[in-house]
Amino acid sequence: MSASESPFNFHDHFQNSDFFRSIFETAIDGVIIINKLGVILLLNPSAAALFGFQEEELVGKNVNMLMPEPHSGQHHQYIKNHLETGEKKIIGIGREVLGLRKDGNLFPLRLAVSRFTIGEDIYFTGIIHDLSAQKEAEKNLWFLNKNLEKWLSPGPASCRKA
């Protein structure tokens, strides 16, 4: 069995579930399902668009291609450590990380990861929210506040009117 194969066929099951498909395909945040080897089994259109890929370019590939170093090189070890110890460093917690787009650009995102099993097989779901607009707004707000502070701060005594 190859790394991208699984006894449970996500694609077929997904196609047979109108309820799941309607939620999955219309979610505005990205959703990626991987196996315990990090291989992408399923992703929604939002996830593909966030990273600048077509869905078919990602299915069967390792999810580490969507991460910058050092995480892309260590992702397999992260999964292995979790499977061996049960320690949850990101699962169920969520955190801000950087994503790597197809064009090589990095972007900030909020990642929430969950683990689930079907039979003996272990899978992980990642929910990805693009933080680019929020981070840009925060940067602009910081800049405006700095300018406002400078404008409102008293100047030298010789410049003030009595």
N, CA and C of each residue as an Amber inpcrd file, in Angstrom:
protein
   486
   0.8460000  -1.1780000   0.0000000   0.0000000   0.0000000   0.0000000
   0.8880000   1.2370000   0.0000000   0.6050000   2.1900000  -0.8700000
   1.4120000   3.4140000  -0.9470000   1.0320000   4.3600000   0.1830000
   1.8770000   5.3750000   0.3780000   1.6580000   6.3400000   1.4660000
   0.3430000   7.0780000   1.3300000  -0.1350000   7.2480000   0.1070000
  -1.3640000   8.0200000  -0.0740000  -2.6140000   7.1500000  -0.0290000
  -2.4480000   5.8330000   0.0200000  -3.6120000   4.9610000   0.0590000
  -4.0730000   4.7630000   1.4940000  -5.3240000   4.4640000   1.6500000
  -5.8940000   4.2210000   2.9550000  -6.9940000   3.1900000   2.8000000
  -7.1420000   2.2770000   3.7740000  -8.2330000   1.3080000   3.6780000
  -9.5990000   1.9920000   3.6160000  -9.7150000   3.1420000   4.2480000
 -10.9540000   3.9090000   4.2150000 -10.8300000   4.9200000   3.0930000
 -11.7290000   4.8810000   2.1350000 -11.6390000   5.7720000   0.9810000
 -12.4090000   7.0600000   1.2590000 -11.6680000   8.1100000   1.6330000
 -12.2880000   9.3920000   1.9540000 -13.0750000   9.9500000   0.7900000
 -12.4900000   9.9010000  -0.3840000 -13.1290000  10.5210000  -1.5410000
 -14.4890000   9.8890000  -1.8120000 -14.5560000   8.5560000  -1.8230000
 -15.8330000   7.8810000  -2.0790000 -16.8440000   8.1720000  -0.9750000
 -16.3880000   8.1140000   0.2690000 -17.2950000   8.3860000   1.3850000
 -17.7900000   9.8300000   1.3250000 -16.8970000  10.7300000   1.0120000
 -17.2260000  12.1460000   0.9000000 -18.2870000  12.3680000  -0.1750000
 -18.1170000  11.7350000  -1.3280000 -19.0690000  11.8980000  -2.4250000
 -20.4480000  11.3640000  -2.0580000 -20.5030000  10.3970000  -1.1410000
 -21.7740000   9.7930000  -0.7550000 -22.4540000  10.5090000   0.4040000
 -21.8720000  11.5490000   0.8950000 -22.4490000  12.2640000   2.0230000
 -22.7560000  13.7040000   1.6200000 -23.9820000  13.9480000   1.1860000
 -24.3800000  15.3000000   0.7810000 -24.2400000  16.2920000   1.9280000
 -24.5660000  15.8420000   3.1270000 -24.4840000  16.7110000   4.2940000
 -23.0390000  17.1740000   4.5080000 -22.1280000  16.2240000   4.5860000
 -20.7200000  16.5500000   4.7910000 -20.1910000  17.3940000   3.6390000
 -20.4840000  17.0200000   2.4230000 -19.9780000  17.7280000   1.2500000
 -20.4630000  19.1760000   1.2290000 -21.7330000  19.3980000   1.5990000
 -22.2600000  20.7680000   1.5650000 -21.5270000  21.6680000   2.5570000
 -21.1950000  21.1500000   3.7130000 -20.4490000  21.9290000   4.7070000
 -19.0050000  22.1150000   4.2540000 -18.3900000  21.0310000   3.8640000
 -16.9760000  21.0150000   3.4960000 -16.6730000  21.9490000   2.3290000
 -17.4890000  21.9010000   1.3040000 -17.2150000  22.6820000   0.0960000
 -17.5550000  24.1610000   0.2270000 -18.4280000  24.5160000   1.1760000
 -18.8050000  25.9240000   1.3120000 -18.1240000  26.6320000   2.4820000
 -17.3510000  25.9020000   3.2700000 -16.6370000  26.5280000   4.3930000
 -15.6860000  27.5980000   3.8580000 -15.7050000  28.7680000   4.4840000
 -14.8290000  29.8460000   4.0110000 -13.3950000  29.6660000   4.4990000
 -13.2030000  28.8860000   5.5450000 -11.8520000  28.5590000   5.9970000
 -11.3980000  27.2750000   5.3200000 -10.0960000  27.1120000   5.2300000
  -9.5390000  25.9150000   4.6210000  -9.6510000  24.7200000   5.5500000
  -9.9110000  23.5520000   4.9700000  -9.9660000  22.2980000   5.7160000
  -9.1130000  21.2810000   4.9610000  -8.1740000  20.6660000   5.6760000
  -7.3080000  19.6470000   5.0860000  -7.3250000  18.4220000   5.9920000
  -7.5240000  17.2460000   5.4050000  -7.4800000  15.9860000   6.1400000
  -6.2530000  15.2200000   5.6600000  -5.4140000  14.8080000   6.6360000
  -4.2110000  14.0420000   6.3170000  -4.2250000  12.7130000   7.0650000
  -3.4100000  11.7740000   6.5940000  -3.2400000  10.5300000   7.3340000
  -2.0490000  10.6680000   8.2800000  -1.7070000   9.5860000   8.9710000
  -0.6310000   9.6600000   9.9640000   0.7530000   9.8190000   9.3420000
   0.8450000   9.7130000   8.0250000   2.1070000   9.9620000   7.3250000
   2.2090000  11.4040000   6.8330000   1.1400000  12.1850000   7.0410000
   1.1320000  13.5730000   6.5960000   0.6380000  13.7500000   5.1730000
   0.1340000  12.6880000   4.5700000  -0.3340000  12.7460000   3.1880000
  -1.7360000  13.3410000   3.1440000  -1.9270000  14.3170000   2.2710000
  -3.2290000  14.9720000   2.1200000  -4.1900000  14.0150000   1.4250000
  -5.2870000  13.7030000   2.1120000  -6.3050000  12.8130000   1.5650000
  -7.4680000  13.5810000   0.9720000  -7.7640000  14.7190000   1.5800000
  -8.9220000  15.5020000   1.1650000  -8.7110000  16.9420000   1.6050000
  -9.1440000  17.8790000   0.7830000  -9.1090000  19.2810000   1.1650000
 -10.2630000  19.9820000   0.4730000 -10.6830000  21.0860000   1.0600000
 -11.7920000  21.8190000   0.4550000 -11.2600000  22.8960000  -0.4920000
 -12.1410000  23.4630000  -1.3170000 -11.7060000  24.4990000  -2.2610000
 -11.0490000  25.7010000  -1.5800000 -11.5150000  26.0640000  -0.3910000
 -10.9210000  27.2030000   0.3190000  -9.4660000  26.9420000   0.6760000
  -9.1560000  25.7260000   1.0960000  -7.7660000  25.3940000   1.4360000
  -6.8800000  25.4810000   0.2060000  -7.3420000  24.9220000  -0.8940000
  -6.5510000  24.9740000  -2.1310000  -6.3070000  26.4260000  -2.5410000
  -7.3450000  27.2440000  -2.4820000  -7.2280000  28.6510000  -2.8850000
  -6.2820000  29.4240000  -1.9620000  -6.3510000  29.1740000  -0.6530000
  -5.4690000  29.8700000   0.2930000  -3.9980000  29.6810000  -0.0590000
  -3.6710000  28.4730000  -0.4980000  -2.2810000  28.1490000  -0.7920000
  -1.9280000  28.3300000  -2.2680000  -2.9200000  28.6930000  -3.0980000
  -2.6590000  28.9680000  -4.5060000  -2.5510000  27.7400000  -5.3930000
  -3.1480000  26.6410000  -4.9680000  -3.1040000  25.3960000  -5.7270000
  -4.4910000  25.0190000  -6.2240000  -4.5260000  24.0880000  -7.1520000
  -5.7490000  23.3720000  -7.5020000  -5.8080000  22.1710000  -6.5530000
  -7.0080000  21.7300000  -6.2060000  -7.1470000  20.6100000  -5.2710000
  -6.3520000  19.3920000  -5.7160000  -6.4200000  19.0670000  -7.0070000
  -5.7550000  17.8570000  -7.5030000  -4.2280000  17.9470000  -7.4200000
  -3.6870000  19.1450000  -7.2790000  -2.2390000  19.3020000  -7.1190000
  -1.7780000  18.9170000  -5.7140000  -2.6950000  18.8680000  -4.7590000
  -2.3240000  18.6180000  -3.3710000  -2.6960000  17.2300000  -2.8660000
  -3.7860000  16.6660000  -3.3490000  -4.2070000  15.3400000  -2.8800000
  -3.1140000  14.3280000  -3.2180000  -2.7170000  13.5550000  -2.2010000
  -1.6620000  12.5620000  -2.3760000  -0.2700000  13.0850000  -2.0750000
  -0.1510000  14.3910000  -1.8520000   1.1450000  15.0030000  -1.5280000
   1.2390000  15.1960000  -0.0130000   2.4610000  15.3580000   0.4730000
   2.6480000  15.5740000   1.8940000   2.3010000  17.0110000   2.2590000
   1.6090000  17.1730000   3.3640000   1.1680000  18.4890000   3.8220000
   2.3500000  19.4060000   4.1320000   3.5230000  18.8370000   4.3510000
   4.6760000  19.6830000   4.6780000   5.0540000  20.6270000   3.5420000
   4.5430000  20.3840000   2.3340000   4.8280000  21.3000000   1.2240000
   4.1270000  22.6480000   1.3990000   3.2220000  22.7280000   2.3730000
   2.4840000  23.9620000   2.6420000   3.0700000  24.7350000   3.8250000
   4.2480000  24.2890000   4.2890000   4.8930000  24.8880000   5.4630000
   6.3020000  25.3400000   5.1260000   6.7270000  26.4600000   5.7090000
   8.1350000  26.8520000   5.5510000   9.0090000  26.0370000   6.5130000
  10.3090000  26.0820000   6.2890000  11.2520000  25.4900000   7.2480000
  11.2070000  26.3130000   8.5290000  11.4670000  25.7730000   9.6770000
  11.8810000  24.4050000   9.9240000  10.7280000  23.4190000  10.0160000
   9.4940000  23.9150000  10.0200000   8.3480000  23.0320000  10.2430000
   8.1690000  21.9900000   9.1530000   8.4260000  22.3490000   7.9060000
   8.2180000  21.3750000   6.8340000   9.1540000  20.1840000   6.9940000
  10.3740000  20.4370000   7.4210000  11.3280000  19.3510000   7.6080000
  11.0970000  18.5410000   8.8670000  10.3710000  19.0970000   9.8210000
  10.1540000  18.4300000  11.1050000   8.7420000  17.8870000  11.2760000
   7.8520000  18.1530000  10.3240000   6.4480000  17.7940000  10.5000000
   6.2520000  16.3000000  10.7410000   6.9640000  15.4710000   9.9850000
   6.8350000  14.0200000  10.1730000   7.1930000  13.6380000  11.6120000
   8.2410000  14.2760000  12.1470000   8.6440000  13.9860000  13.5240000
   7.5940000  14.4730000  14.5220000   6.9480000  15.5960000  14.2340000
   5.8680000  16.0740000  15.1080000   4.7690000  15.0190000  15.2180000
   4.3660000  14.4800000  14.0620000   3.3110000  13.4580000  14.0530000
   3.7900000  12.2120000  14.7870000   5.0020000  11.7790000  14.4880000
   5.5540000  10.5750000  15.1210000   5.5850000  10.7310000  16.6400000
   6.0690000  11.8780000  17.1180000   6.1100000  12.1240000  18.5660000
   4.7180000  12.0560000  19.1730000   3.7380000  12.6490000  18.4960000
   2.3700000  12.6100000  19.0110000   1.8560000  11.1750000  19.0720000
   2.0870000  10.4060000  18.0180000   1.5950000   9.0300000  17.9780000
   2.2580000   8.1640000  19.0420000   3.5250000   8.4200000  19.3330000
   4.2550000   7.6260000  20.3270000   3.9460000   8.0380000  21.7580000
   3.7530000   9.3340000  21.9930000   3.5930000   9.8220000  23.3680000
   2.1720000  10.2540000  23.7120000   1.3780000  10.5630000  22.7000000
   0.0400000  11.0890000  22.9490000   0.0420000  12.5620000  23.3090000
   1.2310000  13.1610000  23.3790000   1.3390000  14.5740000  23.7330000
   0.7190000  15.4440000  22.6410000  -0.0660000  16.4250000  23.0780000
  -0.7690000  17.3130000  22.1480000  -0.1460000  18.6980000  22.2100000
   0.7550000  18.9730000  21.2700000   1.3790000  20.2970000  21.2490000
   0.5480000  21.2910000  20.4610000  -0.2230000  20.8190000  19.5120000
  -1.0820000  21.7120000  18.7210000  -2.5050000  21.1680000  18.6380000
  -2.6690000  19.8670000  18.7670000  -3.9890000  19.2510000  18.6290000
  -4.9220000  19.7720000  19.7150000  -6.0570000  20.2940000  19.2790000
  -7.0500000  20.8100000  20.2030000  -6.7120000  22.1690000  20.7940000
  -5.5990000  22.7380000  20.3990000  -5.1530000  24.0070000  20.9740000
  -5.2780000  25.1350000  19.9620000  -4.7070000  24.9420000  18.8100000
  -4.6790000  25.9780000  17.7830000  -3.5480000  26.9460000  18.0370000
  -3.0250000  27.4900000  16.9550000  -1.9520000  28.4730000  17.0830000
  -1.7570000  29.2150000  15.7770000  -1.0350000  30.3220000  15.8800000
  -0.6780000  31.0890000  14.6870000   0.6290000  30.5450000  14.1370000
   0.6320000  30.2690000  12.8430000   1.8250000  29.7870000  12.1470000
   1.8880000  30.4640000  10.7790000   2.9360000  30.1790000  10.0360000
   3.0490000  30.6820000   8.6730000   2.7570000  29.5610000   7.6880000
   2.0350000  29.9050000   6.6320000   1.7870000  28.9790000   5.5380000
   2.6500000  29.3690000   4.3570000   2.9070000  28.3920000   3.4900000
   3.7360000  28.6090000   2.3070000   2.8840000  28.4140000   1.0630000
   2.7070000  29.4940000   0.3140000   1.9080000  29.4270000  -0.9090000
   2.7160000  28.8270000  -2.0570000   2.0020000  28.4120000  -3.0820000
   2.6220000  27.8290000  -4.2710000   3.6560000  28.7700000  -4.8770000
   3.3870000  30.0740000  -4.8240000   4.3090000  31.0550000  -5.4080000
   5.5110000  31.3660000  -4.5110000   5.5960000  30.6880000  -3.3560000
   6.7260000  30.8770000  -2.4500000   6.5170000  31.9240000  -1.3800000
   5.4120000  32.6600000  -1.4470000   5.1250000  33.6800000  -0.4350000
   4.6030000  33.0380000   0.8370000   4.9820000  33.6270000   1.9590000
   4.4980000  33.1880000   3.2640000   3.2990000  34.0320000   3.6570000
   2.3850000  33.4380000   4.4210000   1.2460000  34.1960000   4.9350000
   0.8970000  33.6870000   6.3280000   0.4090000  34.5940000   7.2000000
   0.0470000  34.1890000   8.5550000  -1.3020000  33.4820000   8.5590000
  -1.3930000  32.4390000   9.3810000  -2.6600000  31.7250000   9.4840000
  -2.8650000  31.2180000  10.8960000  -4.1060000  30.9620000  11.2020000
  -4.4710000  30.3290000  12.4740000  -4.7970000  28.8950000  12.1320000
  -4.1340000  27.9590000  12.7960000  -4.3030000  26.5370000  12.5270000
  -4.8870000  25.8400000  13.7450000  -5.9840000  25.1300000  13.5270000
  -6.5740000  24.2770000  14.5580000  -6.5190000  22.8510000  14.0290000
  -6.0320000  21.9340000  14.8550000  -5.8690000  20.5430000  14.4270000
  -6.6400000  19.6280000  15.3640000  -7.3130000  18.6500000  14.7650000
  -7.9690000  17.6100000  15.5550000  -7.5280000  16.2540000  15.0310000
  -7.6550000  15.2540000  15.8730000  -7.2910000  13.8830000  15.5220000
  -8.5550000  13.0380000  15.5850000  -8.6810000  12.1130000  14.6390000
  -9.7890000  11.1660000  14.6990000  -9.3360000   9.8300000  14.1450000
 -10.0800000   8.7930000  14.4840000  -9.7560000   7.4540000  13.9960000
 -10.9590000   6.8610000  13.2930000 -10.6570000   6.0350000  12.3160000
 -11.6660000   5.2140000  11.6520000 -11.0760000   3.8170000  11.6600000
 -11.6950000   2.9410000  12.4410000 -11.1060000   1.6210000  12.6360000
  -9.7790000   1.7850000  13.3540000  -8.7300000   1.2290000  12.7860000
  -7.3870000   1.3330000  13.3590000  -6.5960000   2.5110000  12.7920000
  -7.1520000   3.1810000  11.8000000  -6.4240000   4.2450000  11.1060000
  -6.6060000   5.5930000  11.7970000  -5.5140000   6.3450000  11.8570000
  -5.4910000   7.6530000  12.5160000  -5.3760000   8.7380000  11.4520000
  -6.1890000   9.7810000  11.6310000  -6.2140000  10.9000000  10.6970000
  -6.1880000  12.2060000  11.4810000  -5.8340000  13.2670000  10.7790000
  -5.8070000  14.5970000  11.3770000  -6.5250000  15.5690000  10.4510000
  -7.3070000  16.4520000  11.0580000  -7.9840000  17.5060000  10.3090000
  -7.3850000  18.8390000  10.7240000  -7.0190000  19.6300000   9.7410000
  -6.5230000  20.9790000   9.9990000  -7.5130000  21.9950000   9.4670000
  -7.8860000  22.9460000  10.3090000  -8.7390000  24.0650000   9.9010000
  -7.8210000  25.2800000   9.8170000  -7.8290000  25.9430000   8.6610000
  -6.8880000  27.0180000   8.3850000  -7.6360000  28.3210000   8.1320000
  -7.3000000  29.3330000   8.9190000  -7.9070000  30.6550000   8.7520000
  -6.8040000  31.6470000   8.3860000  -6.9380000  32.2860000   7.2410000
  -5.9540000  33.2650000   6.7650000  -6.0220000  34.5210000   7.6330000
  -4.8940000  34.8980000   8.2010000  -4.8170000  36.0850000   9.0580000
  -4.2020000  37.2890000   8.3510000  -3.9830000  37.2030000   7.0520000
  -3.3050000  38.2810000   6.3180000  -3.9840000  39.6280000   6.5000000
  -5.2880000  39.6990000   6.2980000  -6.0060000  40.9750000   6.4140000
  -5.9570000  41.4970000   7.8480000  -6.1160000  40.6040000   8.8220000
  -6.0770000  41.0100000  10.2240000  -4.6970000  41.5500000  10.5930000
  -3.6510000  40.8640000  10.1630000  -2.2890000  41.3170000  10.4780000
  -1.9850000  42.6560000   9.8060000  -2.4670000  42.8440000   8.5900000
  -2.2670000  44.1170000   7.8890000  -3.0010000  45.2430000   8.6230000
  -4.2250000  44.9730000   9.0860000  -4.9890000  45.9770000   9.8340000
  -4.2900000  46.3160000  11.1540000  -3.7480000  45.2940000  11.8320000
  -3.0220000  45.5380000  13.0820000  -1.7870000  46.4000000  12.8380000
  -1.0860000  46.1260000  11.7510000   0.1020000  46.9080000  11.3980000
  -0.2810000  48.3620000  11.1210000  -1.3490000  48.5710000  10.3670000
  -1.8130000  49.9290000  10.0640000  -2.2480000  50.6610000  11.3250000
  -2.9400000  49.9730000  12.2120000  -3.3790000  50.5730000  13.4660000
  -2.1780000  50.9790000  14.3180000  -1.1780000  50.1190000  14.3960000
   0.0290000  50.4400000  15.1480000   0.6860000  51.7000000  14.5750000
   0.8000000  51.7650000  13.2540000   1.4090000  52.9160000  12.5900000
   0.6140000  54.1930000  12.8840000  -0.7130000  54.1130000  12.7900000
  -1.5530000  55.2790000  13.0740000  -1.4110000  55.7270000  14.5240000
  -1.3600000  54.7720000  15.4530000  -1.1920000  55.1140000  16.8680000
   0.1460000  55.8030000  17.1170000   1.2050000  55.3070000  16.4840000
   2.5230000  55.9320000  16.6490000   2.5040000  57.3680000  16.1350000
   1.8810000  57.5890000  14.9890000   1.7870000  58.9500000  14.4420000
   0.9410000  59.8480000  15.3370000  -0.1320000  59.3210000  15.8720000
  -0.9930000  60.0900000  16.7680000  -0.2410000  60.4590000  18.0470000
   0.4980000  59.5100000  18.6100000   1.2890000  59.7930000  19.8080000
   2.2990000  60.9030000  19.5430000   2.9360000  60.8290000  18.3870000
   3.9330000  61.8400000  18.0260000   3.2650000  63.2110000  17.8810000
   2.1040000  63.2400000  17.2640000   1.3860000  64.4890000  17.0260000
   0.8830000  65.0950000  18.3290000   0.4250000  64.2520000  19.2590000
  -0.1340000  64.7410000  20.5210000   0.9110000  65.0150000  21.5900000
   2.1010000  64.4700000  21.4520000   3.1050000  64.6780000  22.4950000
   3.5760000  66.1290000  22.4760000   3.8030000  66.6810000  23.6680000
   4.2410000  68.0840000  23.7250000   5.6280000  68.2330000  23.1200000
   5.7960000  69.3070000  22.3860000   7.0960000  69.6120000  21.7870000
   7.9660000  70.3660000  22.7740000   9.0790000  70.8920000  22.3210000
   9.9520000  71.6860000  23.2010000   9.1900000  72.8840000  23.7690000
   9.5800000  73.3000000  24.9510000   8.9090000  74.4110000  25.6410000
   8.8940000  75.6760000  24.8030000   9.9190000  75.8950000  24.0090000
   9.9910000  77.1130000  23.1980000   8.9380000  77.1320000  22.0950000
   8.3590000  75.9890000  21.7730000   7.3600000  75.9220000  20.6940000
   5.9420000  76.1000000  21.2150000   5.7390000  75.9750000  22.5260000
   4.3940000  76.0570000  23.0800000   3.9670000  77.5000000  23.2620000
   2.6730000  77.7350000  23.0830000   2.1170000  79.0740000  23.3260000
   1.7850000  79.2070000  24.8030000   1.9100000  80.4130000  25.3140000
   1.6250000  80.6590000  26.7260000   0.1630000  80.8510000  26.9680000
